[in-house]
Amino acid sequence: MDLSYTPEEEEFRARLREWLARTLPALPPRPSPADWPGRRAYDLGWQRRLYDAGYADVHWGASPTIRLIFLEETERAGAPYVGANFVGLLHAGPTIAAEGTDAQRDRWLPPILRGEEVWCQGFSEPDAGSDLAALRTRARRDGDDYVVTGAKIWTSHAEVADWCELLVRTDPAAPRHRGITWLAMPMDAPGITVRPLRTLAGSAEFAEVFLDEVRVPVGNRVGAENDGWRVTMVTLSFERGTAFAGEVVACRRVLAELAVEARRYGRWDDPALRRRLGRLNAEFRALWRLTQWNVSAAEASGGVPGVGGSVFKLRYSQARQELYDAAADVLGPDCLDLDRPWTLDRLSSLSYTIAAGTSQIQHSIIAERILGLPKGR
């Protein structure tokens, strides 16, 4: 498989680098992590700048390779992360682009690209744990609406969202992986209660969402009724396939900075630490190559990442935790200072083996869909 870039792709990279060099110095200061209305406004403002410059649609309007170059260069330049736009740009938007009708694409994709609307993800439930197929939120058909009742948890950015990509059970009698439907729910609909969840790091980018007879138009269904599991696999393939690509670049940058800090803290003479950092360097280089391979495979199969994303997600989650554990060893007691670089990153890294499908789920996907092993009983 050819992992090199074409002249056209390298021209895109050069043009993007030049635009970032001109644009980033003029950005306003980033708001406090606790200021979610401010963060929403900041993130939407950044997305609008991308839109005006012609870079907004790389997440689904361009080839997977162009998307990868965009993520690589923006991360290297220290550009703002997608932030509150995460679900819209990296989950819901690509899913609607792949599975939605023309009318749905016309309604939802332009506001995401222009930085006008924020989406949240309503997948996980309190009683389902890592078993997404065990969801219980019900949606009964009532004329031109679904009437939805249930609860969601770990709903990303719910407190500032305009829309929710929502999984509901529309046929309770169907087998678990059937009878599920993917809906786009307006977050201002009557019957929705949002309760923010504060993380170990003190932020509240997640929330519980309670749904009490919420009416969602049938026209907001993406895919066929009871075909939501298949549509969800498209969503998760984007989440595991390319959504973390920029973070690999960030981890490689942190690793280089950590080597500098190790010298400053007098730890560089420790051969065990040097071996540890060397192994992590090899790990992240391999992960970047795996990302390129996954993107090339997606390009060959129509743009939707495949199950190779689970291989990446599984190993990246662990490597990220190992990186920030190494940072804590270098910093010593300073690693408990929340104002120090990497401290909050270390706390957030603990969630990576759970978020976007637990490591146990990724092991099962790899075993069954890549290795062809039988399902467990």
N, C-alpha and C positions, 0 to 999 in steps of 0.2 A: 504494500500500500504506500502511495506517494504522500509523504508528510511535508513536502516543500510547498512554498507559496508561489503563486503565479505573479508575473509582473504587474497585473492589474491589482492583485491583492496587496502587493508591496507599495503600489502607488496610493492605495487607500490608507495604508498605515502611515505613510509620510504626510499625507494631507491631514489626517487626524492628529498626528503629533504636532503639526504646525498650528492647528486650530486650538488644541489644548494649551500650548505654550502662550498663545495670545489671550485666551479666555480665563484661565484659572486665576491669574493674579487679580482680576477685576471682581471676583466673587465676594459677596458679603461674608462676614464671620458666620460660622456655623452656630446654630442655637444650642442651648443646653440639652443633653440627652433626656432630661426630665420634661422638657417643654415640647409636648407632642403637637399642639397646634402650630408652634413655630417650626418644628421639624417637618411637618406636612407642607407648610408654605415653602420652606427652603427646598425640599426635595422636588416639589412640583415646579418650582422656579428653575431648578437645574434641568428638569426634563423639558421645560419649554425652551431653554437655551439650545438643548440638543435638537429639538424639533425645528427651530428656526434655522439651525445650521445644516439641517439635512441628515442628522445622525439618529433620529428618534426611532426609526423602524428597524434597527439592526436585529432586534430580538425575534422578529418573525417575518420581516419584509426583505431580509437579505439572506445570503447563503450562510450555513453554519460556520464556514471558515471566516467570513467577514465578521460574524458575531464574535467569534473567538478572538480575532485581532482587536476588535473594539474593546472587549473586556480586558485583554492583556494591556493595551496601551493606556486606557483610562486608569487602571489600577497602578501601573508604573508611574503615571504622572501625578498620582495622588488626587485624582478627581473625586467629587462626591460619589458615594455609593448610591444605589437606587433607593435605599431607605424605604420610605412609605410606599414607593412605587413597586416594591419587590413582587408582590403577588400579581399585580396587573401586568407588569412587563415580562415576568419570567414564568408565570403559571397560567393565569386566566387568559391573558392576551394570546399567547401561542396556542392554547387549547381552542379558543374561539376561532383563531385564524385557520386552524387545521380542521375543526369539526363543526363550526357554526354555519348558519345560512348566510347568504349575501346580506340580508337585512340585519342580521345580528352583527356581522362584521362591520357594516356601515354605522351601526348605532354605538358599539362599544369600543372598537379599536381606535378611531380618531381621538376621542377624549383622553384615552390612556396615553397616546403618543404626544398629544399637545400639553400634557401635564395639567389636566382639568379634573380628573376623577381618580380616586384611590380605591383599590380593591382589597378585601381581606379573604382569608381562606377558612371556610367552615367545613372541615373534614373530620377532625378528631372529636371523640365524645367521651364524657366522663367514665362510662361503663364499658367502653370498647377497648381501651388500652391501645396496644399496637395492632389490634385486629380490626382494620378498617371495614372489613365485610360484616362486622358485628354491629354496625351502626343501627340505632333505633329511632332516630328522628323520622317521624312519619309525615307523609304528604298525601292527602286524599284529594281526588279530583272533584271539583265543584264548578261545573260549567266551564268557563274559560280561565279558571284559576286553580292552582293547587293551594290547599290550606295546610300549613306546615306547623307542627307542634313537636318540640323536643329541646335538646340542649347541645351546645358545642363547647369545646374547651381548646385552649392553646390557639385561639383564633387570631392570627397575625394581623395587627394593625386595625382591629375592629373598632377601636374608639375614635378613629379618624377616617373611617372608610365610607365610601358612597355605595359600594356594591360588595356582595359576598359571593364567591364561588361556593356553592352549597351542595352537599351530598345528602339526599333524602331517600327513605325507603318508600317506594310507591306500590309495592306488591309484597305484603308481609308473608304471603303463602309461598312465594318463590324461594328457590335455594338461595343461600346467603349471598353469593356473588351475583345473583340476578335480582331483579326487583329493585335496583338502585337507579336513581335518576340524578343528573347533574343540572342544577338550576343556577341562574343568576338572580340573586335576591337584592332588591333595593334596601339599603340599611335604614332608610327613613320610613319604612312601612310600619303601620301600627302593629303592636304586639311584640316588638323586639326590645329586649333589655340587655344592655352591655355592662359587664362588671369587669374592670381591668384587673389583671393579675400582676403582682409585683415580683420580679425575679430576684435571684440571689445578688445580682449586681445592682439592684435598686431601680431598674428601669421597668417600664410597663408596656412593652410592645405586644403582649399577648392579652387575651381577655376570655372570660366565659361569656357566651351568648345564649340567652334563653328566648325561645320562640313559642309564642302562645297564639295559636290560630292566625298565623301570619299568611296573608294572601299574596301569592306570587303568580303572575300571569303565565299561562301555559306557553305563550310566545317566548318566555325567558328560558325555556328548556333548551339545553345544548345537546344535540343527539336525540335519539328516540327515547320514549318512555321505557324504563327498565333496562336501558343500555348504558347506564351511568358508570358501571364498573369499567367497561372498555374505554369510555371517554376519560375516566379518571386515570387509567394507565397511561394515556397520552399526556395528561397533566404531570404525572409523576415522572415520566420519562424526561420531560424538560427540566423538572426540578432536580433530578439526579444526574442528568446528562451534561448540561452546560451552565446551570445556575451558579455552581461553585467555582467556575473556571477562574474568575478574577481573584478569588480567595487563594488559589494556589500561587498566583503571582505575589500576592500580599505576604504569604507565608515564606516565600523565598526571600523577599526583602527583609522580613523580620529575622530570618536566619542569619543573613549577613550582618544586620545590626547587632544581633546577639553575640556574634563572634567578637565584634568591637567591644561590647560591654564586658565580655568575659576577660579580655585583656585589661580593661579598666578596673575590674574588681579583683584582679590577680588570680583568676581561675584558669587562664589559658595554659598554664603549665601542667594542668591535670590531664593526663593522657586519656583517662576514661571519658572526660567531658569532650575532648577533641574527637574521639571516636564516635561519641554520641551525635555530635553536630555533623560530622562527616557522613554518618549513616542517614541522618535526616536530610542532608543535602542531596544525597543519591535518591532518597525516597521521593522528594518533591520534584526532582528532575524527571524521575520515572512517571510520576503522576501527571506532569505536564505533557509528556509524550503520550500517555494514555488518553488524556483529554483530546489531543490532536487526533489520535486514532479514532476515538468515539465520534468526533466531529466529521472526520472523513467518512466513517461508516454511515452517519446520518445523512450526509450529502448524497451518498450513493443510494439511499433508501427513501428519498423524498423529503428530507429535512427534519424528520422526527427521530430523536435519539433512541437507541435501542437498549437492550438489557445490559449492555456493557457499562451503562451509567451506574448500575448497582455495584460493579466491581470497583469503579472509581469511588463511589460514595462510601463504601465499606472501608477502604484503606485510607481515604482522605480523612474521614472522621477520626480514626485512631492516630494518624500522623499529626493532625492538628493538636490533639491533646498532648501527644509526646513533645511537640515543639514548645508548648507553653509550660509544660512541666519542667523542661530543660531551662526555660527562661526563669522559672521560680528558683531553681537550684543556683543559677548564676546570681540572681538578685539577693538571695538569702532572705533575711528578715524584711528587706525592702519590698518583697513581693506581696506583703500584706497591706501596703499603702495603696489605696484605691486611686490616688492621684498619679501613681507611677504608670508609665507605659507598660502595656502587656498584662497588668493585673486584671482589668475587666475582661480583656480578651481570654485570659485563662479561665475565668469564671464562665464566660459564654461557651468556651470550647467543650465544657462538660456536657452540653446539650446536644452536641453534634452526633453522638452515637444513638440519639433518640429521634431528633428532628429529621423530617423527610424520609421517614421509615427507619425503624430501629436496625441496628447491626444484625440482630437475629433475623429480621425480615429479609435483609439483603443476602444473608447466608442462604436462606431458603430459595430466593429467586435465582441465585447463582447455581445452586445445586440442581434445581428443577429445570430451569429454562436454558442454562448454558451447558451444564454437565450431563443433563438428561437423567438424573437420579430419580427414583420413585418418590412420590409424595409421602410424607410421614403420616402415620396413622394414630 
